[in-house]
């Protein structure tokens, strides 16, 4: 049940004092009982349901998110993770007996999960609620104290989290630190037992360097250019509709959004027409009038994205308005593989389509670049699916539907190589935020 009065300051401003306070509280054993963990998870659920309108307003202020999309991708996503965790937590935490070699018998051996201690969750701006709270679910379920650092680029959501989390969760074990680079730097000077970061590779390297000073383990959820392969024989109307829905969600500002399309064989021209039709079907003739279509987070990212529009040929879209940070869903064709739009993660509503002659060329194209956070393919061929599973490496591999693998709570989510390290969601969050300890018990008799 929600607390009816303020029990802690809306935000903590001294990172050293915050971490020291949480570490002292963790040392009392307060966060370890299953009952405490479940109470925090249920309180977080209450927050999301009681304060949903307030949170939706904050998300709209930060990113122009429409209420339906914001609820589905931020609040409902977190609620699904919460409910799944509450339903299975007792099972996930149960000690696991293991077999013993004959020479050690009689004895018992088991595997138990211990909380790590005080963990830091650094959230990004693109899904500022979901990507702050979903890792927090795992940290609390595993019995840790936690510091949440929301993104300063989503100030309304950051302020809402700073105001609400101490009211609903145990303020002796959960803290929010707002701020920008200076505050994050001060946090990274403290000793944590785990750091969970969602963002880009540049900052991830800074975090790893800071973590190395205390040998702190890290989870890095990064991004990358997630390709979509489209083979001849795929239903191009269905393919285009699903690509458009996945790509232009949150105005393309999604780490697992399709970044570019590799159209195999002679599919490119027909696919372009279907993509244009799918954009019209999803957002109308004027997407700027669709209340569910979001906006670019700030002027810097807007200018970066509009600077990429000169590449190739515009199939659909291209319209933009800097005053409102509106950039239409845009499909580009005849794009050079060496163009600037193909050298960096787009992270916006621009979708290049590149033709390749065959599957061999498509696989080579993917493998010549950094390992992506996700690889998507539209094909009816079991042989193609088998080859992609065997011959490529990516954080996730999905056939026929982009982005949706995130919604399966028992699938691990994480990257590989430049797209990240570590994984979470469901039982994998317990693994991430726990120490898996071996216990051997040999009688003295």
C-alpha positions as CSV (number, residue, x, y, z in Angstrom):
1,X,0.0,0.0,0.0
2,X,1.2,3.5,-0.8
3,X,2.6,5.7,1.9
4,X,0.4,8.7,2.6
5,X,3.1,11.0,3.7
6,X,6.6,11.8,2.4
7,X,9.1,9.5,4.1
8,X,12.2,10.7,2.4
9,X,13.4,13.7,0.4
10,X,12.2,13.7,-3.2
11,X,15.8,13.2,-4.3
12,X,19.1,12.5,-2.7
13,X,21.9,15.0,-3.6
14,X,25.0,13.5,-1.9
15,X,25.9,10.3,-3.6
16,X,28.5,9.3,-1.0
17,X,26.0,9.7,1.9
18,X,23.3,7.9,-0.1
19,X,25.5,4.9,-0.8
20,X,26.7,4.8,2.8
21,X,23.2,4.9,4.1
22,X,22.0,2.1,1.9
23,X,25.0,0.0,2.6
24,X,24.4,0.3,6.3
25,X,20.8,-0.6,5.8
26,X,21.7,-3.6,3.7
27,X,24.1,-4.8,6.4
28,X,21.1,-5.1,8.8
29,X,19.7,-7.9,6.6
30,X,16.5,-5.8,6.1
31,X,16.3,-6.5,2.3
32,X,16.9,-10.2,2.4
33,X,13.6,-11.8,3.5
34,X,11.2,-12.9,0.8
35,X,8.4,-10.9,2.4
36,X,10.3,-7.6,2.1
37,X,11.1,-8.3,-1.5
38,X,7.5,-9.1,-2.4
39,X,6.2,-6.0,-0.5
40,X,8.5,-3.8,-2.6
41,X,7.4,-5.3,-5.8
42,X,3.7,-5.0,-4.9
43,X,4.2,-1.4,-3.8
44,X,5.9,-0.7,-7.1
45,X,2.8,-2.1,-8.8
46,X,0.6,0.1,-6.8
47,X,2.7,3.1,-7.8
48,X,2.3,2.3,-11.5
49,X,-1.5,1.8,-11.2
50,X,-2.3,4.7,-8.8
51,X,0.0,7.2,-10.6
52,X,-0.4,6.1,-14.2
53,X,-1.9,9.5,-15.4
54,X,0.9,11.4,-13.7
55,X,3.5,9.2,-15.3
56,X,1.8,9.4,-18.8
57,X,1.9,13.2,-18.6
58,X,5.6,13.1,-17.8
59,X,6.3,10.8,-20.7
60,X,4.4,13.1,-23.0
61,X,6.2,16.1,-21.8
62,X,9.6,14.5,-22.3
63,X,9.1,12.6,-25.6
64,X,5.7,13.5,-27.0
65,X,4.5,9.9,-26.3
66,X,0.9,9.3,-27.0
67,X,-1.1,7.8,-24.0
68,X,-1.7,4.4,-25.7
69,X,1.8,3.9,-26.8
70,X,3.3,5.2,-23.5
71,X,1.0,3.0,-21.4
72,X,1.8,-0.1,-23.5
73,X,5.5,0.3,-23.8
74,X,6.3,1.8,-20.4
75,X,3.7,1.1,-17.7
76,X,2.2,-2.1,-19.0
77,X,5.7,-3.5,-19.8
78,X,6.8,-2.9,-16.3
79,X,3.6,-4.3,-14.8
80,X,4.1,-7.5,-16.9
81,X,7.6,-7.8,-15.5
82,X,6.4,-7.2,-12.0
83,X,3.6,-9.7,-12.2
84,X,5.7,-12.4,-13.7
85,X,8.4,-11.9,-11.1
86,X,6.0,-12.0,-8.1
87,X,4.4,-15.1,-9.5
88,X,7.7,-17.0,-9.8
89,X,10.0,-15.5,-7.3
90,X,9.7,-18.2,-4.6
91,X,10.5,-20.8,-7.2
92,X,13.5,-18.9,-8.6
93,X,15.0,-18.4,-5.2
94,X,14.6,-22.0,-4.0
95,X,18.0,-23.6,-3.3
96,X,18.9,-26.2,-5.9
97,X,20.4,-29.5,-4.8
98,X,23.2,-30.9,-6.9
99,X,24.6,-34.4,-7.2
100,X,27.8,-35.4,-5.5
101,X,30.7,-37.5,-6.6
102,X,30.9,-40.9,-4.9
103,X,34.1,-39.9,-3.0
104,X,32.3,-37.1,-1.1
105,X,29.3,-39.1,0.1
106,X,27.6,-38.9,2.5
107,X,27.2,-35.1,2.1
108,X,24.8,-32.5,0.6
109,X,25.5,-29.9,-1.9
110,X,23.3,-27.0,-3.1
111,X,23.3,-23.8,-5.0
112,X,21.8,-20.7,-3.3
113,X,21.4,-17.1,-4.4
114,X,22.7,-14.3,-2.2
115,X,21.8,-10.6,-2.7
116,X,24.8,-8.6,-4.0
117,X,24.4,-5.6,-1.8
118,X,23.9,-2.0,-3.1
119,X,23.3,-1.7,-6.9
120,X,23.2,1.2,-9.2
121,X,20.7,1.5,-12.0
122,X,21.5,4.2,-14.6
123,X,18.5,4.7,-16.9
124,X,18.3,6.2,-20.4
125,X,16.0,8.8,-21.8
126,X,14.2,6.9,-24.6
127,X,12.1,4.7,-22.3
128,X,12.8,6.6,-19.1
129,X,10.2,4.8,-17.0
130,X,10.4,1.2,-18.3
131,X,14.2,1.1,-18.4
132,X,14.5,2.5,-14.8
133,X,11.9,0.3,-13.2
134,X,12.4,-3.0,-15.0
135,X,16.0,-3.4,-13.8
136,X,14.9,-2.2,-10.4
137,X,12.4,-5.0,-10.3
138,X,15.2,-7.5,-10.6
139,X,17.4,-5.7,-8.1
140,X,14.7,-5.7,-5.4
141,X,13.5,-9.2,-6.2
142,X,17.1,-10.4,-5.6
143,X,17.1,-8.7,-2.2
144,X,19.3,-5.7,-2.9
145,X,19.3,-2.0,-1.9
146,X,19.3,0.2,-5.0
147,X,20.1,3.6,-6.3
148,X,18.2,4.7,-9.4
149,X,19.7,7.4,-11.6
150,X,17.1,8.6,-14.1
151,X,18.1,10.4,-17.3
152,X,18.4,14.1,-17.1
153,X,17.3,14.2,-20.8
154,X,13.8,13.1,-19.7
155,X,13.4,15.7,-16.8
156,X,9.7,15.3,-16.2
157,X,9.9,11.5,-15.8
158,X,13.1,11.9,-13.7
159,X,11.3,14.3,-11.4
160,X,8.3,11.9,-11.1
161,X,10.5,9.0,-10.2
162,X,12.3,11.1,-7.6
163,X,9.1,12.2,-6.1
164,X,7.2,8.9,-6.1
165,X,9.7,6.1,-5.5
166,X,10.5,7.2,-1.9
167,X,6.8,7.4,-1.2
168,X,5.9,3.9,-2.3
169,X,9.1,1.9,-1.8
170,X,11.2,1.5,1.4
171,X,13.2,4.7,1.5
172,X,15.8,3.1,3.7
173,X,16.8,0.8,0.9
174,X,15.9,2.6,-2.3
175,X,17.1,6.0,-3.3
176,X,16.9,8.3,-6.4
177,X,19.7,10.5,-7.4
178,X,18.8,13.1,-10.1
179,X,21.2,15.1,-12.2
180,X,23.5,15.1,-15.2
181,X,27.2,14.3,-15.8
182,X,28.5,15.7,-12.5
183,X,26.0,13.7,-10.4
184,X,26.6,10.5,-12.4
185,X,30.4,11.0,-12.1
186,X,30.0,11.4,-8.3
187,X,27.9,8.2,-8.2
188,X,30.5,6.3,-10.1
189,X,33.2,7.3,-7.6
190,X,31.3,5.2,-5.0
191,X,31.7,1.5,-4.4
192,X,28.7,-0.5,-5.7
193,X,28.1,-4.2,-5.8
194,X,26.7,-4.1,-9.3
195,X,26.2,-1.3,-11.9
196,X,23.4,-1.7,-14.5
197,X,23.6,0.8,-17.4
198,X,21.4,1.2,-20.4
199,X,22.7,3.6,-23.0
200,X,25.5,4.0,-25.5
201,X,28.9,2.5,-25.9
202,X,30.8,5.8,-25.2
203,X,29.4,6.2,-21.8
204,X,29.6,2.4,-21.2
205,X,33.4,2.6,-21.5
206,X,33.5,5.3,-18.9
207,X,31.3,3.2,-16.6
208,X,33.5,0.1,-17.0
209,X,36.6,2.1,-16.2
210,X,35.0,3.5,-13.1
211,X,33.7,0.0,-12.1
212,X,37.2,-1.5,-12.5
213,X,38.5,0.5,-9.6
214,X,36.4,-1.5,-7.2
215,X,36.1,-4.7,-9.4
216,X,32.4,-4.0,-9.6
217,X,30.5,-6.2,-12.1
218,X,28.5,-4.4,-14.7
219,X,25.6,-5.1,-17.0
220,X,25.7,-2.9,-20.1
221,X,22.5,-2.8,-22.3
222,X,23.7,-0.9,-25.3
223,X,22.4,-0.6,-28.9
224,X,23.7,-0.9,-32.4
225,X,22.5,-1.2,-35.9
226,X,19.9,-4.0,-35.8
227,X,19.4,-5.3,-39.4
228,X,16.2,-6.7,-41.0
229,X,16.7,-9.3,-43.7
230,X,13.8,-9.8,-46.2
231,X,14.0,-12.8,-48.5
232,X,12.1,-13.4,-51.8
233,X,8.9,-15.3,-51.0
234,X,8.1,-13.4,-47.8
235,X,4.6,-11.8,-47.7
236,X,5.8,-8.2,-48.3
237,X,2.6,-6.5,-47.1
238,X,2.7,-8.3,-43.8
239,X,6.5,-7.8,-43.6
240,X,6.2,-4.0,-44.3
241,X,3.5,-3.6,-41.7
242,X,5.5,-5.3,-39.0
243,X,8.7,-3.5,-39.9
244,X,6.9,-0.1,-39.7
245,X,5.3,-0.9,-36.4
246,X,8.7,-1.9,-34.9
247,X,10.8,0.8,-36.5
248,X,8.7,3.9,-35.8
249,X,7.6,3.0,-32.3
250,X,8.7,5.9,-30.0
251,X,9.7,7.8,-33.2
252,X,12.4,5.2,-33.9
253,X,14.1,5.9,-30.5
254,X,14.2,2.3,-29.5
255,X,17.4,0.3,-28.9
256,X,16.1,-2.8,-30.7
257,X,14.3,-1.0,-33.5
258,X,15.1,-2.2,-37.0
259,X,17.9,0.0,-38.1
260,X,18.2,-0.9,-41.7
261,X,16.7,-3.4,-44.2
262,X,18.7,-5.8,-46.4
263,X,16.4,-6.6,-49.3
264,X,17.6,-9.8,-50.8
265,X,17.4,-10.5,-54.6
266,X,14.6,-8.6,-56.3
267,X,12.5,-7.7,-53.3
268,X,13.7,-4.0,-52.8
269,X,11.4,-2.2,-55.2
270,X,8.2,-3.9,-54.2
271,X,9.1,-3.7,-50.5
272,X,9.6,0.1,-50.8
273,X,6.0,0.4,-52.1
274,X,4.7,-1.7,-49.3
275,X,6.7,0.2,-46.6
276,X,5.2,3.5,-47.9
277,X,1.7,2.1,-47.8
278,X,2.3,0.7,-44.3
279,X,3.4,4.1,-43.0
280,X,0.3,5.7,-44.4
281,X,-1.9,2.9,-42.8
282,X,-0.2,3.3,-39.4
283,X,0.1,7.1,-39.2
284,X,-2.2,8.6,-41.8
285,X,-1.2,11.1,-44.6
286,X,0.1,13.5,-41.9
287,X,1.8,11.7,-39.1
288,X,2.4,15.0,-37.3
289,X,-1.4,15.0,-36.5
290,X,-1.3,11.5,-35.0
291,X,-1.2,11.9,-31.2
292,X,0.5,8.5,-30.8
293,X,3.5,9.5,-32.9
294,X,6.2,10.8,-30.7
295,X,8.8,13.5,-31.1
296,X,12.6,13.6,-31.0
297,X,14.0,14.0,-27.5
298,X,16.0,17.3,-28.0
299,X,17.4,19.7,-30.6
300,X,20.8,18.0,-30.7
301,X,19.4,14.6,-31.7
302,X,17.0,16.3,-34.1
303,X,19.8,18.1,-35.9
304,X,21.8,14.9,-36.0
305,X,18.9,13.0,-37.6
306,X,17.9,15.6,-40.1
307,X,21.6,15.7,-41.2
308,X,21.1,12.1,-42.4
309,X,18.2,12.8,-44.7
310,X,20.4,13.7,-47.7
311,X,21.4,10.1,-48.1
312,X,19.9,8.2,-51.1
313,X,16.3,8.6,-52.3
314,X,13.4,9.4,-50.1
315,X,10.7,6.8,-50.6
316,X,8.3,8.3,-48.0
317,X,8.5,10.9,-45.3
318,X,11.4,13.3,-44.9
319,X,9.2,16.2,-43.5
320,X,10.5,17.7,-40.3
321,X,9.9,20.7,-38.0
322,X,12.6,21.8,-35.6
323,X,10.2,23.9,-33.5
324,X,8.3,20.8,-32.5
325,X,11.1,18.3,-33.0
326,X,8.9,16.4,-35.4
327,X,10.5,14.1,-37.9
328,X,8.2,12.1,-40.2
329,X,8.5,8.3,-40.5
330,X,11.1,8.2,-43.3
331,X,12.2,5.4,-45.7
332,X,15.3,5.8,-47.8
333,X,16.4,3.8,-50.8
334,X,19.5,3.7,-52.9
335,X,21.7,4.2,-49.8
336,X,25.4,3.5,-50.0
337,X,26.6,1.0,-47.4
338,X,29.3,3.6,-46.6
339,X,26.9,6.5,-46.1
340,X,26.9,8.3,-42.7
341,X,23.4,6.9,-42.1
342,X,24.9,3.4,-42.2
343,X,27.9,4.2,-40.0
344,X,26.1,4.9,-36.8
345,X,23.0,3.7,-34.9
346,X,20.2,5.9,-36.3
347,X,18.0,5.9,-33.2
348,X,15.3,7.8,-35.0
349,X,12.6,7.4,-37.6
350,X,14.8,6.9,-40.6
351,X,14.9,3.5,-42.3
352,X,17.4,2.8,-45.1
353,X,16.7,0.0,-47.5
354,X,19.8,-1.7,-49.2
355,X,19.6,-4.3,-51.9
356,X,21.9,-7.4,-51.7
357,X,22.0,-10.1,-54.3
358,X,21.6,-13.2,-52.1
359,X,21.6,-14.6,-48.6
360,X,25.4,-15.1,-48.6
361,X,25.8,-11.4,-49.2
362,X,23.4,-10.5,-46.5
363,X,25.1,-12.7,-43.9
364,X,28.5,-11.3,-45.0
365,X,27.1,-7.7,-44.7
366,X,25.9,-8.4,-41.1
367,X,29.1,-10.2,-40.0
368,X,31.4,-7.5,-41.3
369,X,29.9,-5.0,-38.8
370,X,29.6,-4.9,-35.0
371,X,27.4,-7.6,-33.5
372,X,23.8,-6.1,-33.3
373,X,21.5,-6.1,-30.3
374,X,18.9,-7.9,-32.5
375,X,18.8,-9.5,-35.9
376,X,15.4,-9.8,-37.6
377,X,14.5,-11.8,-40.7
378,X,11.4,-12.3,-42.8
379,X,11.6,-15.6,-44.6
380,X,9.6,-18.8,-45.1
381,X,12.8,-20.9,-45.5
382,X,13.8,-23.2,-42.6
383,X,17.2,-23.4,-44.2
384,X,17.6,-19.7,-44.1
385,X,16.5,-19.6,-40.4
386,X,19.0,-22.3,-39.6
387,X,21.8,-20.5,-41.4
388,X,21.1,-17.2,-39.6
389,X,21.1,-19.0,-36.3
390,X,24.4,-20.8,-37.0
391,X,26.3,-18.2,-39.0
392,X,25.5,-14.9,-37.3
393,X,25.9,-13.5,-33.7
394,X,23.5,-11.0,-32.1
395,X,21.9,-10.3,-28.8
396,X,18.6,-11.8,-30.1
397,X,17.4,-13.4,-33.3
398,X,13.7,-13.0,-34.3
399,X,11.9,-14.2,-37.3
400,X,8.7,-12.6,-38.6
401,X,8.3,-9.9,-35.9
402,X,10.7,-7.3,-34.7
403,X,11.0,-5.9,-31.1
404,X,8.4,-8.3,-29.6
405,X,11.0,-10.6,-28.1
406,X,11.4,-8.0,-25.3
407,X,7.8,-8.8,-24.1
408,X,8.6,-12.5,-23.4
409,X,9.7,-12.3,-19.7
410,X,11.4,-15.7,-19.7
411,X,13.6,-14.8,-22.7
412,X,17.0,-13.2,-21.7
413,X,17.5,-9.6,-23.0
414,X,21.0,-8.4,-23.6
415,X,23.6,-7.7,-26.2
416,X,26.9,-9.2,-27.3
417,X,30.1,-7.4,-28.2
418,X,29.5,-3.7,-29.0
419,X,25.8,-4.1,-28.3
420,X,26.4,-4.9,-24.6
421,X,27.1,-7.5,-22.0
422,X,25.0,-9.3,-19.4
423,X,21.3,-10.1,-19.6
424,X,18.1,-9.5,-17.6
425,X,14.3,-10.0,-17.5
426,X,12.5,-12.7,-15.6
427,X,14.8,-15.3,-13.9
428,X,17.8,-13.7,-15.7
429,X,17.4,-10.6,-13.6
430,X,17.7,-12.7,-10.5
431,X,20.9,-14.2,-11.9
432,X,22.3,-10.7,-12.7
433,X,21.6,-9.2,-9.3
434,X,22.5,-12.2,-7.2
435,X,25.6,-14.1,-6.3
436,X,25.2,-17.8,-7.1
437,X,26.9,-19.5,-4.1
438,X,28.0,-23.1,-3.8
439,X,27.3,-24.7,-0.4
440,X,28.7,-28.1,0.6
441,X,27.7,-29.8,3.9
442,X,29.8,-32.8,4.9
443,X,28.9,-34.5,8.2
444,X,31.6,-34.9,10.8
445,X,30.5,-38.3,11.9
